[in-house]
């Protein structure tokens, strides 16, 4: 059902940008606004939001549905001309906000047929609103990360002699499901030893060796909300002095960044705090990505924690804090939590321990 | 490596449409042209094809790669301004063909910065070329369907007393993998009884009952090419007279449509041939979708076998033939093969038997 509170918040962002009408086509945004998932494939899907008139959902008849979701439905078939249906509802005297992911073929059709007075990016009005999770979303984010914590306890037990990365990875989904999640929020990363130096390594047949670092970057979707956590362990042997320094430096960066979080902090300074700690130990060149990304219904949502982002944190933001040090050909460590910005500070949504742990 | 033959065929289609330059952003099309898979997520990805100059690949530095693929690579980072990079290569005096799936945010950026003299849909030049599979693609399509045939033999053995749809569905992927496929080409449909009346039913916890029809609509991806086949069985009991008539009518429609296939046939007449057979038995209102879709690297590619499609078949086309009859609340039957149009006729790519089979 159309969430009137969320719609009103989006309207506020539209008004600030001089927009009176906007075509939303991202299935994630439509779910967030209406509670209804529709995946149209190559077909048109659009929720037309208008400041002073009811919302209209354009949806192919193949995806028709009975339930009322608080919007007028306009159905069309593969052989219908959709242009007159747009013209019935879109105000030709006004600019139309366009969803960033709407396929270009539909934008070109709108332009060729003059359905609006102009076209401009409109997603930002929704993206900025989605960045601030409401109470219900906050609770779902907490729950998804609680499942992820419980799952990590069981994942660690899969690290047994002779196992390969892919053999571990293939056991994770049933564990998530048994804990109440529906699916992965992204393909899990399980990396041994030097593979951990590639932040996006895909699990392969490499077999576990004593002394390996073992990195899990994993997350699930539970009730439509994502979790995402990374922990790095050492297998069977205490790490070398150097590897211990790598681990403790990443952990220090992780904790320092988290501790400074509260509303009103410039996001680039959060990245810089973590980066400075890593640079002070001489590992600066080996921390090769931004500190974090926003997350919610999607694993990567609009907004990041990077040196380039001068926006400030707002209560209700949920994002990752994930510093790492990657030594090519040798090893890598990343420690990642999700955090929620609260009215007075922050909550770390993950509780799986972060102190250096030798397993196996 | 850039496939020069395929590029030349695309150039032919571009020239017919007065296009000298085109930005290709669909990862499937880029793979088909270069052999390289790149999934950019929300980031820009574009292969600029130009009639008289080398191709240029725009790709985020996050996805950089070593190998030479016969194109000039232009890397950019998340903080770079991509507009000057476009302006370096795009001819501002000429129209630019735009990929149908390119996210609107990039098209709006191009327009605001006047990178070309105009913008027009360009994908059709690639879509029409991709419809005609070359020898290598034909062999890969045959192989993917051979795996699908072998898989179906094993899927039928999963239909045992007390099993649910979802329990069967969860066993399919390992079988595909053991036969040499990499993944599903789409989420498998396993429907018992009345669920088979919903052509897009998702497997759930419903338990098998004696007398149920059992519908499998399944396919895999092997070496990047898709298979897609549907078979409908009856469990334990001979079907009623009516259900037998439904089955035999669908089978007759399937065979009649396949038998007429050769180059130069108007696709709508193929749909009509199948539809007429179903209508003649009074089931017309219960055949609720088009007869088929084109397929290749993607499960659904440009083109379909429907009453609305006046294009003619060409040697090298691969598409489905999938008539069905759906009796709401009761049962449904669909029988689907993939076919390849050859110089003189056609090949049916699936060999799993189609005669009515009572299993269990």
Interface residues (C-beta under 8 A of the other chain):
Chain A: X41 X42 X62 X78 X79 X98 X99 X100 X101 X102 X103 X104 X105 X106 X107 X108 X119 X120 X121 X123 X290 X300 X306 X308
Chain B: X41 X42 X78 X79 X98 X99 X100 X101 X102 X103 X104 X105 X106 X107 X108 X119 X120 X121 X123 X200 X289 X290 X300 X304 X306 X307 X308
